[in-house]
Amino acid sequence: MTASAKMAPIVKLCALFIAIFLGSVSGDPDLLQDVCVADLASGVKVNGFACKATFNATDFSSDLLAKPGLTNNSMGSLVTGANVQKIPGLNTLGISLSRIDYAPGGLNPPHTHPRATEMVFVLEGELFVGFITTANALVSKSIKKGEIFVFPRGLVHFQKNNGKVHAAVIAAFNSQLPGTQSIAATLFAATPPVPDNVLAKAFQVGTKEVEKIKGRLAPKK
């Protein structure tokens, strides 16, 4: 059996789970017309994007998620988003996808999506995943190829590849632009910076430790 034939059932299952998830609930307002393809160059400020006067099939398609992303970075992971900023036809439709690739030992660090619930489908490998409730309870488990896991909207969550091989997931969101706030980067790499004394008191560490973390998370120039 060829590799493509082996992958066919997985791809079908992935498509089914995305259809069920995205068709059941939307985190964005309902659309008021057939389509409203985003005019990303428009200066008009609305909740979403202004509509283009004309559109074609390329506004509704993409091969962004076809290839694995490069994971040679400090976290050993890469998120490739297929949202309204990359696929203008998603504007007002309340859906988007991402592909996340993980090197062995790679981490998609603790973060939140303020505008969407996330559902991941494992394409390959095995991951330890979890989210933390507002009562500070960790809900976690290991998931492997063909399995899914849901991260409720707004809750801090993560994925870690504890295996010795590459792992990948497709993530579905009920928003055209779910937004992402990485906890560490949000607190220690904000512009302008969060005062050292605020972070030192919050984390019960000295200002030198805060400065060291800020130095490590500062954007590369």
Disulfide bonds with the S-S distance in Angstrom:
Cys36-Cys51 1.81
